[in-house]
Amino acid sequence: MGNPSAHAPLTELVEELLAVEGPLPIVAAGDPVLRRGTEPFDGQLEPALLARFVEALRITMHAAPGVGLAAPQVGVALRIAVIEDPAPVAEEVRRARGREPQPFRALVNPSYEPVGTGRAAFFEGCLSVPGYQAVVARPAEVRLTGQDEHGRALDEVFTGWPARIVQHETDHLDGVLYLDRAEPRSLSSHQAVVERWSQPTAEQAARALGFELP
């Protein structure tokens, strides 16, 4: 589990964050914590504090609202993220994007690898890059490994939109923002996406804005 004294700064940071009621402040792009990457979780937070931190991430994700949140997005450089997606979308969107409901879960020390060569490209946003979305081509299916907050092994294949969520959140833990993987010509304000590019796929946006889809 490591040296407890070496973990003191992280413990103090998390306890300070949790001392305030309500959702945690979300860090915006430009803060170095989003680019430094994270250290693997090996007991830096004792179980009760870890449980409180995971719950705070859940509350913050719901309040934003979002379908995932990584620890660096609240200023904590630990390899921990949470996801949950009730998938409240129209049937045609669900089919086109493979967006199936996902229960709440914590991802501890996650990593992913593509399964097959299929790729899918859709508009994607980020709570740390408010106001904008862009099209990101990602593997359509990935194998995610890691643990949950109780140390139980996680080894699961995700497809469709759930695969996109776990890739997005795991990328955060490596200091990668979705914009690093995005098609630059697709960058659009959230309002433009709502007004112009709300179709189930990104094909119309690709034609109009001049970029290619996989």
Backbone as a printed PyTorch tensor [residue, N CA C, xyz], in Angstrom:
tensor([[[  0.8100,  -1.2110,   0.0000],
         [  0.0000,   0.0000,   0.0000],
         [  0.8500,   1.2700,   0.0000]],

        [[  2.1420,   1.1470,   0.2120],
         [  2.9900,   2.3330,   0.1720],
         [  3.1410,   2.9660,   1.5380]],

        [[  3.9400,   3.9930,   1.5670],
         [  4.2360,   4.7160,   2.7990],
         [  3.1370,   5.7190,   3.1040]],

        [[  2.4170,   5.5880,   4.2320],
         [  1.3150,   6.5150,   4.5380],
         [  1.7530,   7.9710,   4.5500]],

        [[  2.9610,   8.2470,   5.0410],
         [  3.4030,   9.6520,   5.1010],
         [  3.5880,  10.2300,   3.7120]],

        [[  3.9660,   9.3760,   2.7500],
         [  4.1250,   9.8530,   1.3820],
         [  2.7820,  10.2040,   0.7570]],

        [[  1.7040,   9.6370,   1.2940],
         [  0.3670,   9.8810,   0.7610],
         [ -0.3160,  11.0810,   1.4110]],

        [[  0.3120,  11.6650,   2.4130],
         [ -0.3340,  12.7350,   3.1740],
         [ -0.8330,  13.8870,   2.3060]],

        [[ -0.0360,  14.4030,   1.3520],
         [ -0.5460,  15.5250,   0.5500],
         [ -1.8300,  15.1940,  -0.2070]],

        [[ -1.9090,  13.9830,  -0.7840],
         [ -3.1200,  13.5990,  -1.5020],
         [ -4.2880,  13.4510,  -0.5470]],

        [[ -4.0360,  12.8350,   0.5910],
         [ -5.0930,  12.6850,   1.5880],
         [ -5.6120,  14.0390,   2.0300]],

        [[ -4.7120,  14.9600,   2.2790],
         [ -5.1190,  16.3000,   2.7180],
         [ -5.9010,  17.0150,   1.6290]],

        [[ -5.4600,  16.8560,   0.3780],
         [ -6.1710,  17.4980,  -0.7280],
         [ -7.5980,  16.9830,  -0.8250]],

        [[ -7.7680,  15.6640,  -0.7740],
         [ -9.1040,  15.0880,  -0.8980],
         [ -9.9690,  15.4810,   0.2970]],

        [[ -9.4130,  15.4450,   1.4890],
         [-10.1960,  15.8370,   2.6660],
         [-10.6100,  17.3030,   2.5800]],

        [[ -9.7320,  18.1370,   2.0490],
         [-10.0770,  19.5560,   1.8840],
         [-11.2170,  19.7210,   0.8890]],

        [[-11.1670,  18.9720,  -0.2280],
         [-12.2420,  19.0380,  -1.2160],
         [-13.5700,  18.5850,  -0.6260]],

        [[-13.5180,  17.5310,   0.1720],
         [-14.7500,  16.9540,   0.7130],
         [-15.3000,  17.7240,   1.9090]],

        [[-14.5440,  18.7010,   2.3840],
         [-14.9960,  19.4920,   3.5290],
         [-16.1420,  20.4190,   3.1580]],

        [[-16.3230,  20.6560,   1.8560],
         [-17.3780,  21.5450,   1.3820],
         [-18.5460,  20.7080,   0.8810]],

        [[-19.7500,  21.0450,   1.2910],
         [-20.9420,  20.3130,   0.8690],
         [-21.2100,  20.5340,  -0.6190]],

        [[-21.7930,  19.5250,  -1.2510],
         [-22.2460,  19.6810,  -2.6210],
         [-21.2240,  19.2270,  -3.6390]],

        [[-21.5090,  19.4700,  -4.9320],
         [-20.6100,  19.0400,  -6.0040],
         [-19.2370,  19.6890,  -5.8760]],

        [[-18.2250,  18.9930,  -6.3370],
         [-16.8650,  19.5230,  -6.3360],
         [-16.6760,  20.4640,  -7.5240]],

        [[-15.7900,  21.4510,  -7.4100],
         [-15.4870,  22.3080,  -8.5640],
         [-14.8000,  21.4930,  -9.6530]],

        [[-15.2050,  21.7110, -10.8960],
         [-14.6010,  21.0050, -12.0290],
         [-13.5120,  21.8730, -12.6450]],

        [[-12.3540,  21.2820, -12.8320],
         [-11.1950,  21.9740, -13.3870],
         [-11.3800,  22.1450, -14.8930]],

        [[-11.0550,  23.3230, -15.4170],
         [-11.2010,  23.6040, -16.8410],
         [ -9.8750,  23.4440, -17.5810]],

        [[ -9.9780,  23.1860, -18.8770],
         [ -8.8000,  23.0510, -19.7300],
         [ -7.8840,  24.2500, -19.5360]],

        [[ -6.5980,  23.9740, -19.4700],
         [ -5.6070,  25.0070, -19.1890],
         [ -4.9440,  24.7930, -17.8480]],

        [[ -5.5990,  24.0130, -16.9810],
         [ -5.0060,  23.6710, -15.6930],
         [ -4.0450,  22.4970, -15.9020]],

        [[ -2.8030,  22.6170, -15.4480],
         [ -1.8260,  21.5410, -15.6740],
         [ -2.2470,  20.1810, -15.1400]],

        [[ -3.1160,  20.1400, -14.1390],
         [ -3.5010,  18.8380, -13.5790],
         [ -4.1750,  17.9500, -14.6270]],

        [[ -4.7630,  18.5650, -15.6460],
         [ -5.4120,  17.7970, -16.7040],
         [ -4.4170,  17.2230, -17.6990]],

        [[ -3.1550,  17.6530, -17.6180],
         [ -2.1490,  17.2550, -18.5930],
         [ -1.0040,  16.4390, -18.0070]],

        [[ -0.9340,  16.3770, -16.6940],
         [  0.2060,  15.7060, -16.0630],
         [  0.0840,  14.1980, -16.0530]],

        [[ -1.1140,  13.6530, -16.2670],
         [ -1.3140,  12.2400, -16.0320],
         [ -1.5270,  11.9890, -14.5540]],

        [[ -1.7250,  10.7430, -14.1890],
         [ -2.0800,  10.4020, -12.8120],
         [ -1.1830,   9.3010, -12.2890]],

        [[ -1.1480,   9.1600, -10.9860],
         [ -0.4260,   8.0420, -10.3880],
         [ -1.4040,   6.9150, -10.0900]],

        [[ -0.9890,   5.6700, -10.2780],
         [ -1.8830,   4.5420,  -9.9830],
         [ -2.3490,   4.5890,  -8.5330]],

        [[ -3.5920,   4.1660,  -8.3160],
         [ -4.0960,   4.1000,  -6.9510],
         [ -3.5430,   2.8540,  -6.2780]],

        [[ -2.8570,   3.0320,  -5.1420],
         [ -2.3420,   1.8850,  -4.3960],
         [ -2.5620,   2.0720,  -2.9010]],

        [[ -3.7110,   2.6830,  -2.5830],
         [ -4.0480,   2.8600,  -1.1740],
         [ -3.7580,   4.2400,  -0.6370]],

        [[ -3.5210,   5.2120,  -1.5170],
         [ -3.2490,   6.5770,  -1.0440],
         [ -4.3830,   7.1170,  -0.1760]],

        [[ -5.6110,   6.6700,  -0.4590],
         [ -6.7660,   7.0610,   0.3550],
         [ -7.2470,   5.8220,   1.0990]],

        [[ -7.4060,   5.9270,   2.4030],
         [ -7.9090,   4.7810,   3.1540],
         [ -9.3570,   4.5060,   2.7450]],

        [[ -9.8540,   3.2830,   2.9420],
         [-11.1320,   2.8750,   2.3430],
         [-12.2990,   3.8240,   2.5760]],

        [[-12.4590,   4.3430,   3.7840],
         [-13.5990,   5.2310,   4.0460],
         [-13.4690,   6.5310,   3.2610]],

        [[-12.2420,   7.0550,   3.1600],
         [-12.0300,   8.3000,   2.4120],
         [-12.2000,   8.0490,   0.9230]],

        [[-11.7320,   6.9060,   0.4490],
         [-11.9320,   6.5640,  -0.9570],
         [-13.4180,   6.4790,  -1.2830]],

        [[-14.1950,   5.8510,  -0.4140],
         [-15.6380,   5.7400,  -0.6370],
         [-16.2890,   7.1140,  -0.6970]],

        [[-15.8720,   8.0130,   0.1880],
         [-16.4130,   9.3740,   0.1770],
         [-16.0130,  10.1130,  -1.1000]],

        [[-14.7970,   9.8990,  -1.5530],
         [-14.3290,  10.5670,  -2.7730],
         [-15.0930,  10.0610,  -3.9860]],

        [[-15.2770,   8.7500,  -4.0800],
         [-16.0450,   8.1870,  -5.1920],
         [-17.4750,   8.7250,  -5.1850]],

        [[-18.0700,   8.8210,  -4.0210],
         [-19.4270,   9.3710,  -3.9300],
         [-19.4480,  10.8350,  -4.3540]],

        [[-18.4230,  11.5980,  -3.9830],
         [-18.3530,  13.0050,  -4.3930],
         [-18.2050,  13.1170,  -5.9080]],

        [[-17.4400,  12.2220,  -6.5240],
         [-17.3380,  12.2200,  -7.9840],
         [-18.6970,  11.9180,  -8.6070]],

        [[-19.4280,  10.9810,  -8.0120],
         [-20.7640,  10.6440,  -8.5340],
         [-21.6920,  11.8520,  -8.4580]],

        [[-21.7180,  12.5110,  -7.3140],
         [-22.5740,  13.6840,  -7.1280],
         [-22.2000,  14.7870,  -8.1120]],

        [[-20.9200,  15.0040,  -8.2810],
         [-20.4410,  16.0580,  -9.1770],
         [-20.7910,  15.7380, -10.6220]],

        [[-20.6230,  14.4840, -11.0260],
         [-20.9770,  14.0520, -12.3840],
         [-22.4600,  14.2720, -12.6500]],

        [[-23.3100,  13.8910, -11.6950],
         [-24.7520,  14.0710, -11.8720],
         [-25.1260,  15.5420, -11.9590]],

        [[-24.4940,  16.3670, -11.1260],
         [-24.8500,  17.7850, -11.0750],
         [-24.4340,  18.5210, -12.3300]],

        [[-23.3910,  18.0550, -13.0240],
         [-22.8140,  18.8210, -14.1370],
         [-23.7800,  19.1700, -15.2800]],

        [[-24.5910,  18.2660, -15.8610],
         [-24.5510,  16.8210, -15.7070],
         [-23.6310,  16.2020, -16.7500]],

        [[-23.1380,  14.9970, -16.4570],
         [-22.2980,  14.2850, -17.4010],
         [-22.4770,  12.7910, -17.2300]],

        [[-21.7830,  12.0250, -18.0830],
         [-21.8690,  10.5600, -18.0200],
         [-20.5570,   9.9490, -17.5500]],

        [[-19.6070,  10.7910, -17.1920],
         [-18.3350,  10.3150, -16.6770],
         [-17.5680,  11.4670, -16.0630]],

        [[-16.6790,  11.1420, -15.1430],
         [-15.8450,  12.1600, -14.5060],
         [-14.5930,  11.4730, -13.9890]],

        [[-13.4490,  12.0840, -14.2680],
         [-12.1720,  11.5400, -13.8260],
         [-11.6030,  12.3960, -12.7080]],

        [[-10.8440,  11.7610, -11.8200],
         [-10.2910,  12.4690, -10.6620],
         [ -9.5200,  13.7350, -11.0210]],

        [[ -8.7180,  13.7630, -12.1010],
         [ -8.0180,  15.0110, -12.4260],
         [ -8.9570,  16.1820, -12.7090]],

        [[-10.1920,  15.8690, -13.1140],
         [-11.1450,  16.9390, -13.4100],
         [-11.6110,  17.6660, -12.1590]],

        [[-11.2970,  17.1140, -10.9960],
         [-11.5570,  17.8390,  -9.7480],
         [-10.2320,  18.1360,  -9.0400]],

        [[ -9.1290,  18.0250,  -9.8070],
         [ -7.8330,  18.4350,  -9.2900],
         [ -7.0410,  17.3730,  -8.5600]],

        [[ -7.4650,  16.1140,  -8.6430],
         [ -6.8080,  15.0270,  -7.9170],
         [ -6.1370,  14.0890,  -8.9140]],

        [[ -4.8180,  14.0060,  -8.8660],
         [ -4.0630,  13.2460,  -9.8700],
         [ -3.9420,  11.7730,  -9.4960]],

        [[ -5.0760,  11.1270,  -9.3000],
         [ -5.1360,   9.6920,  -9.0280],
         [ -5.8730,   8.9920, -10.1650]],

        [[ -5.5080,   7.7450, -10.4090],
         [ -6.0770,   7.0040, -11.5380],
         [ -7.4320,   6.4020, -11.1540]],

        [[ -8.4060,   7.2990, -11.0100],
         [ -9.7610,   6.9280, -10.6060],
         [-10.7430,   7.7230, -11.4630]],

        [[-11.7930,   7.0720, -11.9210],
         [-12.8580,   7.7510, -12.6620],
         [-14.1770,   7.0750, -12.3240]],

        [[-15.2720,   7.7600, -12.6310],
         [-16.6020,   7.1750, -12.4830],
         [-17.3730,   7.3740, -13.7780]],

        [[-18.2960,   6.4570, -14.0390],
         [-19.1610,   6.5670, -15.2110],
         [-20.5810,   6.1710, -14.8210]],

        [[-21.5300,   6.6950, -15.5400],
         [-22.9370,   6.3000, -15.4260],
         [-23.6980,   6.9820, -16.5480]],

        [[-24.5310,   6.2270, -17.2490],
         [-25.2820,   6.8070, -18.3620],
         [-26.6890,   6.2280, -18.4030]],

        [[-27.6960,   7.0190, -18.0240],
         [-29.0780,   6.5500, -18.1420],
         [-29.5530,   6.4920, -19.5880]],

        [[-28.7780,   7.1100, -20.5040],
         [-29.0650,   7.0680, -21.9460],
         [-30.4790,   7.5290, -22.2890]],

        [[-30.8440,   8.7510, -21.9070],
         [-32.1940,   9.2440, -22.2140],
         [-32.2650,   9.8240, -23.6360]],

        [[-32.1500,   8.9610, -24.6390],
         [-32.1070,   9.4230, -26.0250],
         [-33.1820,   8.7310, -26.8420]],

        [[-33.4780,   9.3240, -28.0070],
         [-34.4630,   8.7330, -28.9140],
         [-33.9510,   7.3970, -29.4380]],

        [[-34.8770,   6.5450, -29.8410],
         [-34.5230,   5.2050, -30.3050],
         [-33.5760,   5.2400, -31.4990]],

        [[-33.7990,   6.1610, -32.4500],
         [-32.9240,   6.2070, -33.6200],
         [-31.5070,   6.6190, -33.2350]],

        [[-31.3840,   7.4820, -32.2310],
         [-30.0650,   7.8690, -31.7370],
         [-29.4150,   6.6880, -31.0180]],

        [[-30.1860,   5.9860, -30.2260],
         [-29.6630,   4.8310, -29.5090],
         [-29.1020,   3.7970, -30.4760]],

        [[-29.8580,   3.5280, -31.5470],
         [-29.4070,   2.5350, -32.5210],
         [-28.1560,   3.0010, -33.2580]],

        [[-28.1510,   4.2560, -33.7050],
         [-27.0330,   4.7580, -34.4990],
         [-25.7440,   4.8260, -33.6860]],

        [[-25.8570,   5.1740, -32.4220],
         [-24.6620,   5.3970, -31.6010],
         [-24.3470,   4.2350, -30.6670]],

        [[-25.2200,   3.2480, -30.6280],
         [-25.0030,   2.1440, -29.7050],
         [-25.0250,   2.6060, -28.2630]],

        [[-25.9380,   3.5040, -27.9700],
         [-25.9890,   4.0910, -26.6320],
         [-26.9610,   3.3250, -25.7510]],

        [[-26.4120,   2.4710, -24.9240],
         [-27.1950,   1.6610, -23.9940],
         [-26.9620,   2.1550, -22.5680]],

        [[-27.9770,   2.0840, -21.7170],
         [-27.8110,   2.5360, -20.3300],
         [-26.6540,   1.8190, -19.6310]],

        [[-25.9330,   2.5800, -18.8250],
         [-24.8170,   2.0380, -18.0570],
         [-25.0340,   2.3500, -16.5790]],

        [[-24.9020,   1.3650, -15.7140],
         [-25.0500,   1.6290, -14.2790],
         [-23.8550,   2.4070, -13.7560]],

        [[-24.0210,   2.9850, -12.5840],
         [-22.8920,   3.6780, -11.9710],
         [-21.7990,   2.6760, -11.6300]],

        [[-20.5720,   3.0740, -11.9190],
         [-19.4390,   2.2610, -11.4920],
         [-18.1960,   3.1410, -11.3670]],

        [[-17.3270,   2.7460, -10.4710],
         [-16.0340,   3.3980, -10.3180],
         [-14.9860,   2.5720, -11.0570]],

        [[-14.0800,   3.2750, -11.7330],
         [-12.9800,   2.6380, -12.4490],
         [-11.6880,   3.0230, -11.7440]],

        [[-10.9770,   2.0490, -11.2290],
         [ -9.7180,   2.2880, -10.5170],
         [ -8.5920,   1.6450, -11.3170]],

        [[ -7.5870,   2.4510, -11.6470],
         [ -6.4540,   2.0000, -12.4670],
         [ -6.9050,   1.3800, -13.7880]],

        [[ -7.8350,   2.0260, -14.5000],
         [ -8.3100,   1.4240, -15.7480],
         [ -7.3150,   1.6260, -16.8890]],

        [[ -7.3560,   0.6900, -17.8180],
         [ -6.6650,   0.8420, -19.0960],
         [ -7.5030,   0.1260, -20.1390]],

        [[ -7.3600,   0.5230, -21.4000],
         [ -8.1650,  -0.1010, -22.4490],
         [ -7.3040,  -0.4120, -23.6610]],

        [[ -7.7900,  -1.3690, -24.4350],
         [ -7.1670,  -1.6910, -25.7140],
         [ -8.2750,  -1.9750, -26.7130]],

        [[ -8.0810,  -1.6050, -27.9880],
         [ -9.1200,  -1.8460, -28.9880],
         [ -9.3720,  -3.3330, -29.1840]],

        [[-10.6180,  -3.6410, -29.5110],
         [-10.9990,  -4.9880, -29.9180],
         [-11.4130,  -4.8860, -31.3850]],

        [[-10.6620,  -5.4870, -32.2800],
         [-10.9550,  -5.3620, -33.6970],
         [-10.4800,  -4.0250, -34.2500]],

        [[-10.8860,  -3.7600, -35.4720],
         [-10.4140,  -2.5520, -36.1750],
         [-11.5180,  -1.5360, -36.4160]],

        [[-12.7440,  -1.8320, -35.9900],
         [-13.8470,  -0.9130, -36.2280],
         [-13.6700,   0.3990, -35.4960]],

        [[-14.0800,   1.4770, -36.1640],
         [-14.0160,   2.8110, -35.5510],
         [-15.3540,   3.5060, -35.7530]],

        [[-15.6940,   4.3820, -34.8350],
         [-16.9350,   5.1480, -34.9040],
         [-16.6160,   6.5970, -34.5730]],

        [[-17.2770,   7.5220, -35.2590],
         [-17.0120,   8.9500, -35.0730],
         [-18.3100,   9.6840, -34.7650]],

        [[-18.3290,  10.3640, -33.6290],
         [-19.4930,  11.1340, -33.2070],
         [-19.0250,  12.3930, -32.4900]],

        [[-19.9340,  13.3550, -32.3780],
         [-19.6430,  14.5330, -31.5670],
         [-19.4650,  14.1170, -30.1160]],

        [[-18.5160,  14.7510, -29.4790],
         [-18.1660,  14.4360, -28.0980],
         [-17.8690,  15.7460, -27.3770]],

        [[-18.2320,  15.8140, -26.1200],
         [-17.9390,  16.9970, -25.3230],
         [-17.2310,  16.6040, -24.0440]],

        [[-16.9220,  17.6030, -23.2210],
         [-16.1790,  17.3440, -21.9920],
         [-16.5240,  18.3970, -20.9590]],

        [[-16.7210,  17.9730, -19.7230],
         [-17.0530,  18.9100, -18.6540],
         [-15.9120,  19.8870, -18.3780]],

        [[-14.6880,  19.5230, -18.7660],
         [-13.5480,  20.4180, -18.5620],
         [-13.2960,  21.3200, -19.7660]],

        [[-14.0980,  21.1600, -20.8250],
         [-14.0190,  22.0320, -22.0020],
         [-15.4390,  22.5160, -22.2830]],

        [[-15.9870,  23.3250, -21.3890],
         [-17.4030,  23.6880, -21.5060],
         [-17.6960,  24.5280, -22.7380]],

        [[-18.8790,  24.2900, -23.3130],
         [-19.3600,  25.1310, -24.3990],
         [-19.0580,  24.6380, -25.7890]],

        [[-18.2620,  23.5610, -25.9240],
         [-17.8620,  23.0970, -27.2500],
         [-17.9840,  21.5800, -27.3630]],

        [[-18.1070,  21.1300, -28.6150],
         [-18.0700,  19.7110, -28.9370],
         [-17.2980,  19.5460, -30.2380]],

        [[-16.8030,  18.3440, -30.4710],
         [-16.1060,  18.0440, -31.7160],
         [-16.2530,  16.5670, -32.0040]],

        [[-16.0820,  16.2030, -33.2720],
         [-16.1970,  14.8100, -33.6820],
         [-14.8860,  14.0930, -33.3790]],

        [[-15.0040,  12.9550, -32.7090],
         [-13.8440,  12.1380, -32.3700],
         [-14.0710,  10.7350, -32.9150]],

        [[-13.0960,  10.2390, -33.6830],
         [-13.1360,   8.8570, -34.1580],
         [-12.4130,   7.9920, -33.1350]],

        [[-13.1000,   6.9890, -32.6170],
         [-12.5310,   6.1070, -31.5990],
         [-12.8000,   4.6480, -31.9650]],

        [[-12.0120,   3.7310, -31.3980],
         [-12.3500,   2.3170, -31.5600],
         [-13.7890,   2.0570, -31.1260]],

        [[-14.5020,   1.2800, -31.9390],
         [-15.9170,   1.0180, -31.6540],
         [-16.1030,   0.0150, -30.5260]],

        [[-15.0490,  -0.7400, -30.2240],
         [-15.1260,  -1.7600, -29.1840],
         [-13.7840,  -1.8170, -28.4690]],

        [[-13.8150,  -1.8270, -27.1500],
         [-12.5730,  -1.8730, -26.3760],
         [-12.7040,  -2.8610, -25.2250]],

        [[-11.5600,  -3.3780, -24.8100],
         [-11.4900,  -4.1910, -23.6020],
         [-10.9110,  -3.3280, -22.4930]],

        [[-11.6800,  -3.1810, -21.4190],
         [-11.2580,  -2.3610, -20.2870],
         [-10.8620,  -3.2740, -19.1310]],

        [[ -9.6850,  -3.0290, -18.5710],
         [ -9.2390,  -3.7750, -17.4000],
         [ -8.9140,  -2.7960, -16.2770]],

        [[ -8.9350,  -3.2680, -15.0680],
         [ -8.6490,  -2.4430, -13.8960],
         [ -9.3140,  -3.0530, -12.6820]],

        [[ -9.7420,  -2.1910, -11.7600],
         [-10.4440,  -2.6450, -10.5620],
         [-11.6030,  -1.6970, -10.2720]],

        [[-12.4690,  -2.1280,  -9.3520],
         [-13.4510,  -1.1910,  -8.8340],
         [-12.9330,  -0.6080,  -7.5210]],

        [[-13.7520,   0.1820,  -6.8520],
         [-13.2910,   0.8620,  -5.6430],
         [-13.0610,  -0.0880,  -4.4760]],

        [[-13.5150,  -1.3330,  -4.6220],
         [-13.3100,  -2.3300,  -3.5740],
         [-12.1360,  -3.2550,  -3.8850]],

        [[-11.4390,  -2.9700,  -4.9830],
         [-10.2930,  -3.7790,  -5.3570],
         [-10.6290,  -5.0090,  -6.1740]],

        [[-11.9080,  -5.1580,  -6.5520],
         [-12.3000,  -6.3070,  -7.3630],
         [-11.8840,  -6.0930,  -8.8140]],

        [[-11.4010,  -7.1420,  -9.4430],
         [-10.8800,  -7.0460, -10.8020],
         [-11.9970,  -6.6890, -11.7910]],

        [[-11.6500,  -5.8440, -12.7530],
         [-12.5500,  -5.4720, -13.8370],
         [-11.8960,  -5.8850, -15.1510]],

        [[-12.6070,  -6.6570, -15.9400],
         [-12.1450,  -7.0760, -17.2600],
         [-13.3870,  -7.2400, -18.1070]],

        [[-13.6820,  -6.2210, -18.9050],
         [-14.9810,  -6.1770, -19.5980],
         [-14.8090,  -5.5600, -20.9710]],

        [[-15.5770,  -6.0490, -21.9310],
         [-15.5900,  -5.4870, -23.2770],
         [-16.7690,  -4.5200, -23.3940]],

        [[-16.4710,  -3.3070, -23.8520],
         [-17.4910,  -2.2800, -24.0460],
         [-17.6120,  -1.9930, -25.5380]],

        [[-18.8360,  -1.7840, -25.9890],
         [-19.0750,  -1.4370, -27.3880],
         [-19.9370,  -0.1850, -27.4650]],

        [[-19.9780,   0.4220, -28.6530],
         [-20.8340,   1.5780, -28.8750],
         [-20.4930,   2.7480, -27.9790]],

        [[-21.5350,   3.4300, -27.4970],
         [-21.3260,   4.6360, -26.6890],
         [-20.6420,   4.3370, -25.3550]],

        [[-20.9570,   3.2280, -24.6860],
         [-20.2130,   2.9180, -23.4630],
         [-18.7080,   2.8050, -23.7110]],

        [[-18.3120,   2.2740, -24.8650],
         [-16.8820,   2.2010, -25.1960],
         [-16.2950,   3.5990, -25.3120]],

        [[-17.0590,   4.5200, -25.8690],
         [-16.6000,   5.9100, -25.9960],
         [-16.4240,   6.5430, -24.6140]],

        [[-17.3510,   6.2810, -23.7120],
         [-17.2680,   6.8710, -22.3740],
         [-16.0280,   6.3850, -21.6390]],

        [[-15.7850,   5.0760, -21.6520],
         [-14.6380,   4.5740, -20.8870],
         [-13.3220,   5.0110, -21.5130]],

        [[-13.2870,   5.1690, -22.8360],
         [-12.0730,   5.6930, -23.4650],
         [-11.8460,   7.1480, -23.0700]],

        [[-12.8900,   7.9430, -23.1140],
         [-12.7870,   9.3630, -22.7700],
         [-12.2730,   9.5290, -21.3420]],

        [[-12.8490,   8.7900, -20.4040],
         [-12.4510,   8.9560, -19.0030],
         [-11.0580,   8.3960, -18.7410]],

        [[-10.7180,   7.2620, -19.3440],
         [ -9.3770,   6.7180, -19.1620],
         [ -8.3370,   7.6410, -19.7760]],

        [[ -8.6640,   8.2500, -20.9130],
         [ -7.7510,   9.2310, -21.5080],
         [ -7.4280,  10.3530, -20.5250]],

        [[ -8.4370,  10.8250, -19.8010],
         [ -8.1930,  11.8740, -18.8080],
         [ -7.0850,  11.4660, -17.8360]],

        [[ -7.0510,  10.1960, -17.4780],
         [ -6.0840,   9.7170, -16.5030],
         [ -4.6690,   9.6690, -17.0790]],

        [[ -4.5800,   9.7600, -18.4130],
         [ -3.2830,   9.8100, -19.0910],
         [ -2.9200,  11.2240, -19.5340]],

        [[ -3.6880,  12.2230, -19.0910],
         [ -3.4010,  13.5980, -19.4750],
         [ -3.8560,  13.9530, -20.8840]],

        [[ -4.8030,  13.1880, -21.4290],
         [ -5.2900,  13.3900, -22.7890],
         [ -6.7090,  13.9470, -22.7460]],

        [[ -6.9540,  15.0430, -23.4770],
         [ -8.2990,  15.5800, -23.6450],
         [ -8.8760,  15.1170, -24.9740]],

        [[-10.1940,  15.0750, -25.0640],
         [-10.8080,  14.6000, -26.3010],
         [-10.4020,  15.4490, -27.4920]],

        [[-10.0830,  16.7280, -27.2490],
         [ -9.6760,  17.6060, -28.3480],
         [ -8.3880,  17.1260, -28.9990]],

        [[ -7.5570,  16.4140, -28.2530],
         [ -6.3210,  15.8790, -28.8230],
         [ -6.5980,  14.8520, -29.9020]],

        [[ -7.7620,  14.2120, -29.8480],
         [ -8.1180,  13.1630, -30.7920],
         [ -9.1820,  13.6220, -31.7920]],

        [[ -9.6400,  14.8540, -31.6670],
         [-10.7900,  15.3160, -32.4430],
         [-10.4040,  15.7570, -33.8520]],

        [[-11.4000,  15.7620, -34.7390],
         [-11.2690,  16.3540, -36.0690],
         [-11.3880,  17.8720, -35.9120]],

        [[-10.3040,  18.6400, -36.1390],
         [-10.3350,  20.0810, -35.8580],
         [-11.4550,  20.8290, -36.5820]],

        [[-11.7480,  20.4500, -37.8100],
         [-12.7570,  21.1850, -38.5710],
         [-14.1640,  20.9780, -38.0200]],

        [[-14.3340,  19.9850, -37.1630],
         [-15.6670,  19.7180, -36.6240],
         [-15.9810,  20.5460, -35.3820]],

        [[-14.9840,  21.2140, -34.8140],
         [-15.1980,  21.9290, -33.5540],
         [-16.3770,  22.8840, -33.6730]],

        [[-17.3480,  22.7260, -32.7790],
         [-18.5910,  23.4910, -32.8400],
         [-19.0060,  23.8940, -31.4370]],

        [[-19.6520,  25.0590, -31.3490],
         [-20.2230,  25.4280, -30.0630],
         [-21.3340,  24.4500, -29.7170]],

        [[-21.6080,  24.3330, -28.4320],
         [-22.6930,  23.4490, -28.0140],
         [-24.0010,  23.8900, -28.6640]],

        [[-24.2090,  25.1960, -28.7790],
         [-25.4330,  25.7000, -29.4050],
         [-25.5260,  25.2710, -30.8650]],

        [[-24.3960,  25.3200, -31.5850],
         [-24.4030,  24.8940, -32.9850],
         [-24.7200,  23.4130, -33.1120]],

        [[-24.2000,  22.5990, -32.1950],
         [-24.4990,  21.1710, -32.2390],
         [-25.9860,  20.9410, -32.0290]],

        [[-26.5670,  21.6530, -31.0680],
         [-27.9960,  21.4930, -30.7960],
         [-28.8260,  21.9470, -31.9910]],

        [[-28.4440,  23.0770, -32.5890],
         [-29.2530,  23.6600, -33.6650],
         [-29.0080,  23.0190, -35.0270]],

        [[-27.7620,  22.5430, -35.2790],
         [-27.4060,  22.0790, -36.6150],
         [-27.0560,  20.5940, -36.6960]],

        [[-26.3960,  20.0730, -35.6750],
         [-25.7740,  18.7530, -35.8070],
         [-26.3250,  17.7400, -34.8030]],

        [[-27.6110,  17.7900, -34.5550],
         [-28.2140,  16.8730, -33.5840],
         [-28.6810,  15.5640, -34.2210]],

        [[-28.3340,  15.3450, -35.4960],
         [-28.7190,  14.1060, -36.1710],
         [-28.0490,  12.9100, -35.4700]],

        [[-28.5940,  11.7140, -35.6740],
         [-28.0120,  10.5430, -35.0060],
         [-26.5510,  10.2870, -35.3540]],

        [[-26.1340,  10.6450, -36.5790],
         [-24.7390,  10.4640, -36.9790],
         [-24.1270,  11.8170, -37.3260]],

        [[-22.8170,  11.8080, -37.5850],
         [-22.0980,  13.0570, -37.8990],
         [-21.9320,  13.2700, -39.4000]],

        [[-22.6470,  12.5190, -40.2140],
         [-22.4420,  12.5910, -41.6590],
         [-22.7680,  13.9740, -42.2280]],

        [[-23.8700,  14.5640, -41.7980],
         [-24.2430,  15.8860, -42.3180],
         [-23.2170,  16.9310, -41.9110]],

        [[-22.7440,  16.8840, -40.6870],
         [-21.7210,  17.8240, -40.2320],
         [-20.4380,  17.6430, -41.0210]],

        [[-20.0700,  16.4060, -41.3240],
         [-18.8430,  16.1500, -42.0800],
         [-18.9180,  16.7760, -43.4660]],

        [[-20.0690,  16.6350, -44.1100],
         [-20.2210,  17.2370, -45.4410],
         [-20.1740,  18.7510, -45.3720]],

        [[-20.8660,  19.3200, -44.4260],
         [-20.9790,  20.7810, -44.3380],
         [-19.6840,  21.4500, -43.8630]],

        [[-18.9780,  20.8000, -42.9530],
         [-17.7930,  21.4150, -42.3650],
         [-16.5020,  20.9630, -43.0210]],

        [[-16.5890,  19.9540, -43.8810],
         [-15.4400,  19.5550, -44.6820],
         [-14.4260,  18.6830, -43.9700]],

        [[-14.8870,  17.5960, -43.3570],
         [-13.9460,  16.6360, -42.7790],
         [-14.4300,  15.2310, -43.1020]],

        [[-13.5360,  14.2560, -42.9630],
         [-13.8470,  12.8820, -43.3250],
         [-14.1820,  12.0570, -42.0910]],

        [[-15.0450,  11.0740, -42.3050],
         [-15.3770,  10.1100, -41.2660],
         [-14.7270,   8.7790, -41.5860]],

        [[-14.4190,   7.9660, -40.5890],
         [-13.8040,   6.6610, -40.8670],
         [-14.7810,   5.7170, -41.5570]]])
